[in-house]
Amino acid sequence: MKKIIPVWDLPTRLFHWSLSISVFYSWFSIEVLEDMQQHFYAGYVVCHLLLFRIVWGVLGPHYARFRSLPCSPKTVMSYLKNVGSSDNAKRYLGHNPLGSISAMLMIIVLFAQVSLGLFSNDDYFFGPLSGVLDSATSSLFSEWHTLNSKLVFALIGLHIVAIIYYKLRKKEGLTKAMITGDKVLSDSIEYLDIKPTKPANKLLALIVYLLCIAVVYWLATAFADRLPTAAESYY
Protein backbone atom coordinates (compact mmCIF):
# COMPACT_ATOMS: atom_id res chain seq x y z
CA MET A 1 0.00 0.00 0.00
CA LYS A 2 1.28 3.47 -0.88
CA LYS A 3 1.01 6.57 1.24
CA ILE A 4 1.44 10.18 0.14
CA ILE A 5 3.37 12.44 2.50
CA PRO A 6 4.18 16.16 2.09
CA VAL A 7 7.92 16.81 2.05
CA TRP A 8 8.74 20.05 0.23
CA ASP A 9 6.82 23.08 1.49
CA LEU A 10 5.49 25.73 -0.88
CA PRO A 11 8.09 28.43 -0.04
CA THR A 12 10.92 25.96 -0.67
CA ARG A 13 9.42 24.87 -3.99
CA LEU A 14 8.86 28.47 -5.10
CA PHE A 15 12.44 29.25 -4.17
CA HIS A 16 13.75 26.28 -6.15
CA TRP A 17 11.98 27.10 -9.40
CA SER A 18 12.42 30.87 -9.08
CA LEU A 19 16.15 30.38 -8.55
CA SER A 20 16.38 28.07 -11.56
CA ILE A 21 14.64 30.60 -13.80
CA SER A 22 16.66 33.53 -12.44
CA VAL A 23 20.02 31.79 -12.88
CA PHE A 24 19.07 30.83 -16.43
CA TYR A 25 17.99 34.39 -17.22
CA SER A 26 21.19 35.73 -15.70
CA TRP A 27 23.14 33.66 -18.24
CA PHE A 28 20.72 34.44 -21.07
CA SER A 29 20.78 38.19 -20.46
CA ILE A 30 24.55 38.44 -20.76
CA GLU A 31 25.36 35.70 -23.29
CA VAL A 32 22.40 36.06 -25.66
CA LEU A 33 20.89 39.50 -25.08
CA GLU A 34 24.24 41.07 -24.16
CA ASP A 35 22.30 43.32 -21.80
CA MET A 36 24.31 44.05 -18.67
CA GLN A 37 21.46 45.95 -17.03
CA GLN A 38 19.20 42.91 -17.29
CA HIS A 39 22.09 40.81 -15.99
CA PHE A 40 22.28 43.00 -12.91
CA TYR A 41 18.55 42.73 -12.33
CA ALA A 42 18.72 38.94 -12.59
CA GLY A 43 21.62 38.97 -10.13
CA TYR A 44 19.59 40.96 -7.62
CA VAL A 45 16.77 38.41 -7.86
CA VAL A 46 19.21 35.53 -7.33
CA CYS A 47 20.71 37.38 -4.37
CA HIS A 48 17.47 37.93 -2.48
CA LEU A 49 16.32 34.37 -3.22
CA LEU A 50 19.54 33.00 -1.73
CA LEU A 51 19.17 35.20 1.34
CA PHE A 52 15.63 33.89 1.74
CA ARG A 53 16.78 30.28 1.46
CA ILE A 54 19.51 30.78 4.04
CA VAL A 55 17.02 32.20 6.55
CA TRP A 56 14.40 29.60 5.61
CA GLY A 57 17.01 26.93 6.21
CA VAL A 58 16.84 27.96 9.85
CA LEU A 59 13.18 28.92 10.29
CA GLY A 60 11.43 26.66 7.79
CA PRO A 61 9.82 23.23 8.33
CA HIS A 62 11.88 20.10 8.93
CA TYR A 63 12.91 19.10 5.42
CA ALA A 64 13.80 22.69 4.50
CA ARG A 65 16.15 23.12 7.46
CA PHE A 66 19.88 22.76 7.03
CA ARG A 67 20.21 20.82 10.25
CA SER A 68 18.03 18.07 8.77
CA LEU A 69 20.46 17.46 5.90
CA PRO A 70 22.18 14.06 6.26
CA CYS A 71 25.63 15.25 5.26
CA SER A 72 27.95 14.08 8.05
CA PRO A 73 31.13 12.38 6.70
CA LYS A 74 30.04 9.00 8.10
CA THR A 75 26.59 9.22 6.51
CA VAL A 76 28.01 10.34 3.16
CA MET A 77 30.60 7.55 3.07
CA SER A 78 27.98 4.96 3.94
CA TYR A 79 25.71 6.26 1.20
CA LEU A 80 28.51 6.32 -1.39
CA LYS A 81 29.15 2.61 -0.87
CA ASN A 82 25.66 1.80 -2.12
CA VAL A 83 24.82 4.68 -4.45
CA GLY A 84 25.51 2.60 -7.56
CA SER A 85 23.19 -0.17 -6.49
CA SER A 86 19.71 -0.51 -7.94
CA ASP A 87 18.50 -1.70 -4.56
CA ASN A 88 15.56 0.46 -3.52
CA ALA A 89 15.24 -1.01 -0.03
CA LYS A 90 16.30 2.25 1.65
CA ARG A 91 15.66 5.84 0.66
CA TYR A 92 15.58 9.36 2.01
CA LEU A 93 12.39 11.39 1.83
CA GLY A 94 14.23 14.68 1.85
CA HIS A 95 17.69 15.24 0.42
CA ASN A 96 19.91 12.18 0.41
CA PRO A 97 23.55 12.70 1.50
CA LEU A 98 24.80 13.52 -2.01
CA GLY A 99 21.81 15.78 -2.60
CA SER A 100 22.53 17.53 0.68
CA ILE A 101 26.11 18.27 -0.32
CA SER A 102 24.98 19.38 -3.77
CA ALA A 103 22.37 21.73 -2.32
CA MET A 104 24.84 23.31 0.09
CA LEU A 105 27.51 23.69 -2.60
CA MET A 106 25.00 25.27 -4.96
CA ILE A 107 23.96 27.85 -2.36
CA ILE A 108 27.58 28.63 -1.44
CA VAL A 109 28.81 28.92 -5.04
CA LEU A 110 25.83 31.00 -6.18
CA PHE A 111 26.15 33.26 -3.14
CA ALA A 112 29.83 33.76 -3.98
CA GLN A 113 28.82 34.53 -7.56
CA VAL A 114 26.32 37.26 -6.70
CA SER A 115 28.63 38.68 -4.01
CA LEU A 116 31.46 39.01 -6.50
CA GLY A 117 29.03 40.57 -8.97
CA LEU A 118 28.06 43.25 -6.48
CA PHE A 119 31.70 44.42 -6.33
CA SER A 120 32.61 43.89 -9.99
CA ASN A 121 32.96 46.23 -12.97
CA ASP A 122 33.67 45.96 -16.70
CA ASP A 123 34.66 49.62 -17.20
CA TYR A 124 31.17 50.43 -18.52
CA PHE A 125 28.84 48.94 -15.90
CA PHE A 126 29.63 48.87 -12.22
CA GLY A 127 28.39 46.64 -9.44
CA PRO A 128 26.53 48.63 -6.75
CA LEU A 129 29.30 48.02 -4.21
CA SER A 130 32.26 48.45 -6.57
CA GLY A 131 32.67 52.03 -5.38
CA VAL A 132 33.81 50.89 -1.93
CA LEU A 133 36.83 49.16 -3.50
CA ASP A 134 39.77 50.47 -5.46
CA SER A 135 39.67 49.88 -9.21
CA ALA A 136 42.23 47.04 -9.18
CA THR A 137 40.40 45.05 -6.52
CA SER A 138 37.06 45.55 -8.25
CA SER A 139 38.58 44.33 -11.51
CA LEU A 140 39.98 41.29 -9.72
CA PHE A 141 36.53 40.52 -8.33
CA SER A 142 35.20 40.79 -11.88
CA GLU A 143 37.67 38.13 -13.03
CA TRP A 144 36.67 35.85 -10.16
CA HIS A 145 33.01 36.44 -11.04
CA THR A 146 33.69 35.15 -14.56
CA LEU A 147 35.72 32.17 -13.35
CA ASN A 148 33.19 31.21 -10.69
CA SER A 149 30.43 31.13 -13.32
CA LYS A 150 32.10 28.04 -14.80
CA LEU A 151 31.78 26.32 -11.43
CA VAL A 152 28.11 27.31 -11.31
CA PHE A 153 27.50 25.73 -14.72
CA ALA A 154 29.40 22.59 -13.69
CA LEU A 155 27.24 22.16 -10.58
CA ILE A 156 24.06 22.72 -12.58
CA GLY A 157 25.19 20.08 -15.07
CA LEU A 158 25.90 17.58 -12.29
CA HIS A 159 22.52 18.36 -10.76
CA ILE A 160 20.73 17.58 -14.02
CA VAL A 161 22.72 14.36 -14.50
CA ALA A 162 21.84 13.27 -10.95
CA ILE A 163 18.12 13.87 -11.57
CA ILE A 164 18.24 11.76 -14.72
CA TYR A 165 20.25 9.04 -12.95
CA TYR A 166 17.81 8.74 -10.06
CA LYS A 167 14.89 8.66 -12.46
CA LEU A 168 16.33 5.93 -14.68
CA ARG A 169 18.33 3.89 -12.17
CA LYS A 170 16.45 4.36 -8.92
CA LYS A 171 12.99 4.99 -10.40
CA GLU A 172 12.72 8.05 -8.16
CA GLY A 173 11.09 11.17 -9.60
CA LEU A 174 12.90 14.02 -7.85
CA THR A 175 11.52 16.71 -10.17
CA LYS A 176 7.88 15.73 -9.66
CA ALA A 177 8.29 15.90 -5.88
CA MET A 178 9.69 19.43 -6.17
CA ILE A 179 6.61 20.42 -8.18
CA THR A 180 3.90 18.82 -6.04
CA GLY A 181 5.72 18.85 -2.73
CA ASP A 182 4.63 15.27 -2.07
CA LYS A 183 6.38 11.93 -2.13
CA VAL A 184 4.75 8.53 -2.39
CA LEU A 185 5.80 6.03 0.26
CA SER A 186 5.85 2.31 -0.42
CA ASP A 187 5.69 -0.44 2.20
CA SER A 188 8.54 -2.24 0.42
CA ILE A 189 10.98 0.62 1.03
CA GLU A 190 12.59 1.71 4.28
CA TYR A 191 12.82 5.47 4.64
CA LEU A 192 15.66 6.74 6.78
CA ASP A 193 14.47 10.25 7.56
CA ILE A 194 10.71 10.18 8.18
CA LYS A 195 9.92 12.98 10.59
CA PRO A 196 6.61 14.56 11.55
CA THR A 197 6.56 18.02 10.02
CA LYS A 198 4.20 20.94 10.39
CA PRO A 199 2.96 22.94 7.38
CA ALA A 200 5.10 25.91 6.49
CA ASN A 201 4.19 29.22 8.06
CA LYS A 202 3.41 31.09 4.83
CA LEU A 203 3.07 34.46 6.56
CA LEU A 204 6.52 34.05 8.10
CA ALA A 205 7.89 33.05 4.71
CA LEU A 206 6.38 36.18 3.12
CA ILE A 207 7.82 38.44 5.82
CA VAL A 208 11.28 36.89 5.42
CA TYR A 209 11.03 37.18 1.64
CA LEU A 210 10.09 40.88 1.76
CA LEU A 211 12.89 41.61 4.22
CA CYS A 212 15.38 39.91 1.89
CA ILE A 213 14.14 42.08 -0.99
CA ALA A 214 14.64 45.15 1.21
CA VAL A 215 18.20 44.10 2.07
CA VAL A 216 19.15 43.61 -1.59
CA TYR A 217 17.49 46.89 -2.58
CA TRP A 218 19.57 48.65 0.07
CA LEU A 219 22.75 46.98 -1.21
CA ALA A 220 21.88 48.02 -4.76
CA THR A 221 21.31 51.69 -3.91
CA ALA A 222 23.06 52.62 -0.66
CA PHE A 223 26.49 53.31 -2.19
CA ALA A 224 25.42 54.76 -5.53
CA ASP A 225 27.12 58.07 -4.69
CA ARG A 226 30.47 56.31 -4.50
CA LEU A 227 30.32 54.78 -7.98
CA PRO A 228 32.47 56.07 -10.84
CA THR A 229 30.88 58.72 -13.03
CA ALA A 230 30.56 56.27 -15.93
CA ALA A 231 27.96 54.31 -13.94
CA GLU A 232 25.57 57.23 -13.59
CA SER A 233 23.70 56.27 -16.75
CA TYR A 234 22.97 52.85 -15.20
CA TYR A 235 21.13 54.47 -12.34
C-alpha positions as CSV (number, residue, x, y, z in Angstrom):
1,M,0.0,0.0,0.0
2,K,1.3,3.5,-0.9
3,K,1.0,6.6,1.2
4,I,1.4,10.2,0.1
5,I,3.4,12.4,2.5
6,P,4.2,16.2,2.1
7,V,7.9,16.8,2.0
8,W,8.7,20.1,0.2
9,D,6.8,23.1,1.5
10,L,5.5,25.7,-0.9
11,P,8.1,28.4,0.0
12,T,10.9,26.0,-0.7
13,R,9.4,24.9,-4.0
14,L,8.9,28.5,-5.1
15,F,12.4,29.2,-4.2
16,H,13.8,26.3,-6.1
17,W,12.0,27.1,-9.4
18,S,12.4,30.9,-9.1
19,L,16.1,30.4,-8.5
20,S,16.4,28.1,-11.6
21,I,14.6,30.6,-13.8
22,S,16.7,33.5,-12.4
23,V,20.0,31.8,-12.9
24,F,19.1,30.8,-16.4
25,Y,18.0,34.4,-17.2
26,S,21.2,35.7,-15.7
27,W,23.1,33.7,-18.2
28,F,20.7,34.4,-21.1
29,S,20.8,38.2,-20.5
30,I,24.6,38.4,-20.8
31,E,25.4,35.7,-23.3
32,V,22.4,36.1,-25.7
33,L,20.9,39.5,-25.1
34,E,24.2,41.1,-24.2
35,D,22.3,43.3,-21.8
36,M,24.3,44.1,-18.7
37,Q,21.5,45.9,-17.0
38,Q,19.2,42.9,-17.3
39,H,22.1,40.8,-16.0
40,F,22.3,43.0,-12.9
41,Y,18.5,42.7,-12.3
42,A,18.7,38.9,-12.6
43,G,21.6,39.0,-10.1
44,Y,19.6,41.0,-7.6
45,V,16.8,38.4,-7.9
46,V,19.2,35.5,-7.3
47,C,20.7,37.4,-4.4
48,H,17.5,37.9,-2.5
49,L,16.3,34.4,-3.2
50,L,19.5,33.0,-1.7
51,L,19.2,35.2,1.3
52,F,15.6,33.9,1.7
53,R,16.8,30.3,1.5
54,I,19.5,30.8,4.0
55,V,17.0,32.2,6.5
56,W,14.4,29.6,5.6
57,G,17.0,26.9,6.2
58,V,16.8,28.0,9.9
59,L,13.2,28.9,10.3
60,G,11.4,26.7,7.8
61,P,9.8,23.2,8.3
62,H,11.9,20.1,8.9
63,Y,12.9,19.1,5.4
64,A,13.8,22.7,4.5
65,R,16.1,23.1,7.5
66,F,19.9,22.8,7.0
67,R,20.2,20.8,10.2
68,S,18.0,18.1,8.8
69,L,20.5,17.5,5.9
70,P,22.2,14.1,6.3
71,C,25.6,15.2,5.3
72,S,27.9,14.1,8.0
73,P,31.1,12.4,6.7
74,K,30.0,9.0,8.1
75,T,26.6,9.2,6.5
76,V,28.0,10.3,3.2
77,M,30.6,7.5,3.1
78,S,28.0,5.0,3.9
79,Y,25.7,6.3,1.2
80,L,28.5,6.3,-1.4
81,K,29.1,2.6,-0.9
82,N,25.7,1.8,-2.1
83,V,24.8,4.7,-4.5
84,G,25.5,2.6,-7.6
85,S,23.2,-0.2,-6.5
86,S,19.7,-0.5,-7.9
87,D,18.5,-1.7,-4.6
88,N,15.6,0.5,-3.5
89,A,15.2,-1.0,0.0
90,K,16.3,2.2,1.6
91,R,15.7,5.8,0.7
92,Y,15.6,9.4,2.0
93,L,12.4,11.4,1.8
94,G,14.2,14.7,1.9
95,H,17.7,15.2,0.4
96,N,19.9,12.2,0.4
97,P,23.6,12.7,1.5
98,L,24.8,13.5,-2.0
99,G,21.8,15.8,-2.6
100,S,22.5,17.5,0.7
101,I,26.1,18.3,-0.3
102,S,25.0,19.4,-3.8
103,A,22.4,21.7,-2.3
104,M,24.8,23.3,0.1
105,L,27.5,23.7,-2.6
106,M,25.0,25.3,-5.0
107,I,24.0,27.8,-2.4
108,I,27.6,28.6,-1.4
109,V,28.8,28.9,-5.0
110,L,25.8,31.0,-6.2
111,F,26.1,33.3,-3.1
112,A,29.8,33.8,-4.0
113,Q,28.8,34.5,-7.6
114,V,26.3,37.3,-6.7
115,S,28.6,38.7,-4.0
116,L,31.5,39.0,-6.5
117,G,29.0,40.6,-9.0
118,L,28.1,43.2,-6.5
119,F,31.7,44.4,-6.3
120,S,32.6,43.9,-10.0
121,N,33.0,46.2,-13.0
122,D,33.7,46.0,-16.7
123,D,34.7,49.6,-17.2
124,Y,31.2,50.4,-18.5
125,F,28.8,48.9,-15.9
126,F,29.6,48.9,-12.2
127,G,28.4,46.6,-9.4
128,P,26.5,48.6,-6.8
129,L,29.3,48.0,-4.2
130,S,32.3,48.4,-6.6
131,G,32.7,52.0,-5.4
132,V,33.8,50.9,-1.9
133,L,36.8,49.2,-3.5
134,D,39.8,50.5,-5.5
135,S,39.7,49.9,-9.2
136,A,42.2,47.0,-9.2
137,T,40.4,45.1,-6.5
138,S,37.1,45.5,-8.2
139,S,38.6,44.3,-11.5
140,L,40.0,41.3,-9.7
141,F,36.5,40.5,-8.3
142,S,35.2,40.8,-11.9
143,E,37.7,38.1,-13.0
144,W,36.7,35.9,-10.2
145,H,33.0,36.4,-11.0
146,T,33.7,35.1,-14.6
147,L,35.7,32.2,-13.4
148,N,33.2,31.2,-10.7
149,S,30.4,31.1,-13.3
150,K,32.1,28.0,-14.8
151,L,31.8,26.3,-11.4
152,V,28.1,27.3,-11.3
153,F,27.5,25.7,-14.7
154,A,29.4,22.6,-13.7
155,L,27.2,22.2,-10.6
156,I,24.1,22.7,-12.6
157,G,25.2,20.1,-15.1
158,L,25.9,17.6,-12.3
159,H,22.5,18.4,-10.8
160,I,20.7,17.6,-14.0
161,V,22.7,14.4,-14.5
162,A,21.8,13.3,-11.0
163,I,18.1,13.9,-11.6
164,I,18.2,11.8,-14.7
165,Y,20.2,9.0,-13.0
166,Y,17.8,8.7,-10.1
167,K,14.9,8.7,-12.5
168,L,16.3,5.9,-14.7
169,R,18.3,3.9,-12.2
170,K,16.5,4.4,-8.9
171,K,13.0,5.0,-10.4
172,E,12.7,8.1,-8.2
173,G,11.1,11.2,-9.6
174,L,12.9,14.0,-7.9
175,T,11.5,16.7,-10.2
176,K,7.9,15.7,-9.7
177,A,8.3,15.9,-5.9
178,M,9.7,19.4,-6.2
179,I,6.6,20.4,-8.2
180,T,3.9,18.8,-6.0
181,G,5.7,18.9,-2.7
182,D,4.6,15.3,-2.1
183,K,6.4,11.9,-2.1
184,V,4.7,8.5,-2.4
185,L,5.8,6.0,0.3
186,S,5.9,2.3,-0.4
187,D,5.7,-0.4,2.2
188,S,8.5,-2.2,0.4
189,I,11.0,0.6,1.0
190,E,12.6,1.7,4.3
191,Y,12.8,5.5,4.6
192,L,15.7,6.7,6.8
193,D,14.5,10.3,7.6
194,I,10.7,10.2,8.2
195,K,9.9,13.0,10.6
196,P,6.6,14.6,11.6
197,T,6.6,18.0,10.0
198,K,4.2,20.9,10.4
199,P,3.0,22.9,7.4
200,A,5.1,25.9,6.5
201,N,4.2,29.2,8.1
202,K,3.4,31.1,4.8
203,L,3.1,34.5,6.6
204,L,6.5,34.0,8.1
205,A,7.9,33.0,4.7
206,L,6.4,36.2,3.1
207,I,7.8,38.4,5.8
208,V,11.3,36.9,5.4
209,Y,11.0,37.2,1.6
210,L,10.1,40.9,1.8
211,L,12.9,41.6,4.2
212,C,15.4,39.9,1.9
213,I,14.1,42.1,-1.0
214,A,14.6,45.1,1.2
215,V,18.2,44.1,2.1
216,V,19.1,43.6,-1.6
217,Y,17.5,46.9,-2.6
218,W,19.6,48.6,0.1
219,L,22.7,47.0,-1.2
220,A,21.9,48.0,-4.8
221,T,21.3,51.7,-3.9
222,A,23.1,52.6,-0.7
223,F,26.5,53.3,-2.2
224,A,25.4,54.8,-5.5
225,D,27.1,58.1,-4.7
226,R,30.5,56.3,-4.5
227,L,30.3,54.8,-8.0
228,P,32.5,56.1,-10.8
229,T,30.9,58.7,-13.0
230,A,30.6,56.3,-15.9
231,A,28.0,54.3,-13.9
232,E,25.6,57.2,-13.6
233,S,23.7,56.3,-16.7
234,Y,23.0,52.8,-15.2
235,Y,21.1,54.5,-12.3
